[in-house]
């Protein structure tokens, strides 16, 4: 259905000249999401904050699938990243779908602000949402895809009741709050068990991995059942970030 809708929107003019290009991006990406099993979402947390437009333009020219925005409040996690004014500036430049990861308390208060960015996927932590089912529904009612995040020490059973409601599960492979941390090896088994849980309930939810991801463990993560890899330092610290993204997807 998404492919047919996209054709209807852009059947008479070129894609990049289309006045509804943002809608087309969403529709095109929804089609790709179903088909792709190896996706990369570079994290802007590792970008050069003095050259954000340059770095986002680089991602626009790459084969990455999404652009990952890590939002930290200094309360839920021991660090502060960036707020909505900075994200609004990034959203104006970004041509790839936005993958917004809120590491904050009371994320439900900012659903409309996240939607206003043109966000495709909004992910919230199970640990920050005592009424998780309600928040998931609020995100979807706002017109976004809904993701739920688990910290490394949070067991999978904590999201068992929402597996058929969410569009993605993000497993943290490091303790959230800082970039450049080492991958927690137990995450591989956690991915396998989550994939079994999703298959058991016939859920099409994607599995995203965030933390310590690089070309050296990408294949293991995909083989374990992951669909989307968030890579910050591995991409932005590489001598050739575009080639690094290709290596993560290969």
C-alpha positions in Angstrom: 0.0 0.0 0.0 2.8 2.4 0.8 4.4 2.0 -2.6 1.1 2.7 -4.4 0.4 5.8 -2.2 3.9 7.1 -2.9 3.3 6.7 -6.7 0.0 8.7 -6.4 1.7 11.5 -4.6 4.7 11.8 -7.0 3.4 10.3 -10.3 3.4 13.5 -12.3 6.4 15.5 -11.1 9.9 14.6 -10.0 10.4 13.5 -6.4 12.6 16.3 -5.3 10.4 18.9 -6.9 7.3 17.5 -5.2 5.6 20.0 -2.8 4.7 17.0 -0.6 8.2 15.7 -0.5 8.2 15.2 3.3 5.2 13.0 3.0 6.8 11.1 0.1 10.0 10.6 2.2 7.8 9.0 5.0 5.9 6.8 2.6 9.0 5.7 0.7 10.8 5.0 3.9 7.9 3.0 5.3 8.2 0.7 2.2 12.0 0.4 2.7 11.6 -0.4 6.4 9.5 -3.5 5.7 12.0 -4.7 3.0 15.4 -4.0 4.7 17.0 -6.1 7.3 20.2 -4.2 7.6 19.7 -0.5 8.4 22.0 2.1 9.9 21.0 5.1 12.0 24.1 7.3 12.7 23.9 9.1 16.1 24.3 12.8 16.0 25.6 12.6 19.5 29.0 11.9 18.1 28.9 14.6 15.4 30.8 17.9 15.4 28.4 20.2 17.2 30.2 23.2 15.6 29.5 21.8 12.1 26.1 20.1 12.4 24.9 21.2 9.0 28.0 19.8 7.4 27.7 16.5 9.2 24.0 16.1 8.4 24.6 17.0 4.7 27.2 14.2 4.7 24.6 11.7 6.1 22.1 12.9 3.5 24.6 11.9 0.8 25.3 8.5 2.4 23.4 5.2 2.4 22.3 5.6 6.0 18.6 4.9 6.6 17.8 7.2 9.5 19.4 10.0 11.5 19.5 9.2 15.2 18.9 12.0 17.7 19.9 11.1 21.3 18.1 13.5 23.7 19.4 13.6 27.3 18.1 15.6 30.2 20.8 15.2 32.9 18.1 13.5 35.1 17.2 10.2 33.6 20.8 9.9 32.4 23.9 11.6 33.8 24.5 13.9 30.8 22.8 16.6 28.7 22.9 16.5 24.9 20.7 18.9 23.0 17.2 20.4 23.1 14.5 21.3 20.6 16.0 24.5 19.2 19.0 22.5 18.1 16.9 19.6 16.8 14.7 22.0 14.8 17.8 23.3 13.1 19.0 19.8 12.3 15.6 18.8 11.1 15.6 21.6 8.5 18.8 20.2 6.9 18.0 16.4 7.3 16.6 14.6 4.3 16.6 11.2 6.0 13.9 10.1 8.5 14.5 11.2 12.0 14.9 8.5 14.7 14.4 10.3 18.0 15.5 8.6 21.2 14.4 10.3 24.3 16.5 9.6 27.4 14.5 11.8 29.6 11.9 11.7 32.4 8.3 12.2 31.4 8.9 11.8 27.6 5.1 11.9 27.0 5.2 15.7 27.7 7.1 16.3 24.5 5.3 14.1 21.9 3.9 17.1 20.0 7.3 18.8 19.9 8.9 15.6 18.6 6.2 15.2 16.0 6.7 18.9 14.9 10.3 18.0 13.9 8.9 15.6 11.2 10.0 12.6 13.2 9.5 9.2 11.8 10.3 7.0 14.9 10.0 8.2 18.5 11.5 5.9 21.1 11.0 6.2 24.9 12.5 4.2 27.8 10.4 1.6 29.5 12.1 2.7 32.7 10.9 6.3 32.3 7.2 5.4 31.5 5.1 3.9 34.3 2.2 3.9 31.9 4.0 2.6 28.9 1.0 1.4 26.9 -0.6 4.8 27.1 2.6 6.6 25.9 3.0 4.2 23.0 -0.6 4.9 21.9 -0.1 8.6 22.3 3.0 8.5 20.0 1.1 6.5 17.4 -1.9 8.7 17.6 0.4 11.7 16.9 1.3 10.0 13.6 4.7 8.6 14.4 6.1 5.1 14.8 6.6 4.1 18.4 9.7 2.6 19.8 10.4 1.3 23.3 13.9 1.3 24.8 15.4 -1.1 27.4 18.5 -0.4 29.4 21.1 -3.2 29.6 20.0 -4.4 33.1 16.2 -4.2 32.3 14.8 -7.7 31.5 12.8 -8.4 28.3 9.8 -9.4 30.4 9.2 -5.7 31.2 7.9 -5.1 27.6 6.1 -8.4 27.0 2.7 -6.8 27.2 3.4 -4.2 24.5 5.2 -6.4 21.9 2.3 -6.3 19.5 1.8 -2.5 20.0 5.2 -1.2 19.2 7.0 -0.6 15.9 10.5 -1.1 17.3 12.4 -2.3 20.4 15.7 -0.5 21.0 18.1 -2.5 23.1 20.8 -0.4 24.8 24.2 -2.2 24.5 25.8 0.3 26.9 24.5 2.2 29.8 22.9 5.3 28.4 24.3 8.8 28.9 27.6 8.9 27.1 28.9 8.0 23.6 32.0 5.9 22.9 31.4 3.2 25.4 32.3 -0.5 24.9 29.6 -2.9 23.8 28.2 -5.2 26.5 28.6 -8.7 25.1 25.5 -10.1 26.9 23.4 -8.0 24.5 23.8 -10.6 21.7 21.9 -13.2 23.7 19.3 -10.6 24.6 18.8 -9.8 20.9 18.2 -13.5 20.1 15.7 -13.9 22.9 13.9 -10.8 21.9 13.7 -12.0 18.3 12.2 -15.2 19.5 9.6 -13.3 21.6 8.6 -11.2 18.6 8.3 -14.2 16.3 6.2 -16.0 18.9 3.5 -13.2 18.9 4.0 -12.6 15.1 5.1 -9.0 15.6 6.8 -7.1 12.8 8.6 -4.8 15.2 12.1 -3.9 14.4 15.1 -4.5 16.7 17.5 -1.6 17.0 20.8 -1.7 18.9 22.5 1.4 20.4 25.9 1.5 22.0 29.4 0.1 21.0 28.3 -0.7 17.5 31.0 -0.9 14.8 31.9 -2.7 11.6 33.6 -5.4 13.8 30.4 -6.6 15.5 27.7 -5.5 12.9 27.4 -9.0 11.4 27.0 -10.6 14.8 24.2 -8.2 15.6 22.4 -8.7 12.3 22.8 -12.5 12.6 21.3 -12.4 16.2 18.2 -10.7 14.9 18.8 -7.0 14.9 17.5 -4.8 12.0 18.8 -1.3 12.8 22.2 -0.4 14.1 22.9 3.0 15.8 26.5 4.0 15.3 28.0 7.3 16.6 31.7 7.2 17.2 32.2 4.5 14.6 30.8 6.7 11.9 31.9 10.2 12.9 35.4 9.3 14.1 36.1 7.3 10.9 38.4 8.8 8.3 35.7 8.2 5.7 32.2 8.3 7.4 30.3 7.4 4.3 32.5 4.3 3.6 32.0 3.4 7.3 28.2 3.5 6.9 28.5 1.2 3.9 30.7 -1.2 5.9 28.1 -1.3 8.6 25.4 -2.2 6.1 27.5 -4.7 4.0 
